[in-house]
Amino acid sequence: MGRDGRYTLLIQQLAHGNIQKFSDIFLYVPKTIIALDMGMKVERFNAYFFDNPEGFKIGHFTKLGEKLKIDHWELLHLLMMEMSAKSKKKQILKQ
């Protein structure tokens, strides 16, 4: 089975600046595709990368970067932007 063509679209969108945070990745490549390509069940994938992204293992992060063909630092940046956006949203909701 070949690589899903949406991965190429993802890289193009990243290069054009259309991906600003981690969750934007999944506008182009569904979580189910990425999870399966990583050999993970979708529920476990969600647990590592969405439910508690602060607690995921670096090995999963590395594997994700390899599958997406995104530099580790770029992927970390996207994750940090996601966490920052969530933090700001929580602060607004508390007010």
C-alpha positions as CSV (number, residue, x, y, z in Angstrom):
1,M,0.0,0.0,0.0
2,G,1.4,3.4,-1.0
3,R,1.6,6.6,0.9
4,D,-1.7,8.5,1.0
5,G,-1.6,11.5,-1.3
6,R,-3.0,13.8,1.4
7,Y,0.4,13.7,3.1
8,T,1.9,15.6,0.1
9,L,-1.0,18.1,0.3
10,L,-0.1,18.5,4.0
11,I,3.5,19.3,3.3
12,Q,2.4,21.8,0.6
13,Q,0.0,23.5,3.0
14,L,2.7,23.7,5.7
15,A,5.1,25.3,3.2
16,H,2.4,27.9,2.3
17,G,1.8,28.7,6.0
18,N,-1.7,27.3,6.1
19,I,-0.9,25.1,9.1
20,Q,-0.6,27.2,12.2
21,K,-1.1,24.6,15.0
22,F,-1.1,20.9,15.5
23,S,-4.8,20.3,15.0
24,D,-4.6,22.0,11.5
25,I,-2.7,18.8,10.3
26,F,-5.9,16.9,10.5
27,L,-7.7,19.3,8.2
28,Y,-5.6,17.7,5.4
29,V,-5.0,14.1,6.6
30,P,-7.6,12.4,8.8
31,K,-6.5,11.1,12.2
32,T,-7.6,7.6,11.2
33,I,-5.2,7.5,8.3
34,I,-2.3,8.8,10.4
35,A,-3.1,6.5,13.3
36,L,-3.3,3.4,11.1
37,D,0.0,4.4,9.3
38,M,1.6,4.6,12.7
39,G,0.2,1.2,13.7
40,M,-2.0,2.6,16.4
41,K,-5.7,2.4,17.2
42,V,-7.4,5.7,16.7
43,E,-8.4,5.8,20.4
44,R,-4.8,5.4,21.5
45,F,-3.7,8.0,19.0
46,N,-6.2,10.4,20.4
47,A,-5.1,9.7,23.9
48,Y,-1.5,10.4,23.1
49,F,-1.9,13.4,20.9
50,F,-5.1,15.1,21.9
51,D,-6.4,14.1,25.3
52,N,-3.1,14.6,27.0
53,P,-0.5,16.0,24.6
54,E,1.7,17.1,27.5
55,G,2.2,13.5,28.5
56,F,2.9,11.7,25.3
57,K,6.2,9.9,24.8
58,I,8.9,11.3,22.7
59,G,9.1,8.1,20.7
60,H,5.5,8.6,19.5
61,F,6.3,12.2,18.6
62,T,9.4,11.1,16.6
63,K,7.4,8.4,14.8
64,L,4.7,11.0,13.9
65,G,7.2,13.4,12.5
66,E,8.7,10.6,10.4
67,K,5.3,9.5,9.1
68,L,4.3,13.1,8.3
69,K,7.7,13.9,6.9
70,I,7.7,17.0,9.1
71,D,10.9,18.1,10.9
72,H,10.7,17.4,14.7
73,W,11.2,21.0,15.6
74,E,8.4,22.1,13.2
75,L,6.1,19.5,14.7
76,L,7.0,20.6,18.2
77,H,6.3,24.2,17.2
78,L,2.8,23.2,15.9
79,L,2.1,21.4,19.2
80,M,3.2,24.4,21.3
81,M,1.0,26.7,19.2
82,E,-1.9,24.3,19.9
83,M,-1.3,24.2,23.6
84,S,-1.0,28.0,23.7
85,A,-4.3,28.4,21.9
86,K,-6.0,26.0,24.3
87,S,-4.5,27.8,27.3
88,K,-5.7,31.2,26.0
89,K,-9.2,29.7,25.4
90,K,-9.3,28.4,29.0
91,Q,-8.2,31.9,30.4
92,I,-11.0,33.5,28.4
93,L,-13.6,31.0,29.6
94,K,-12.5,31.7,33.3
95,Q,-13.3,35.4,32.9
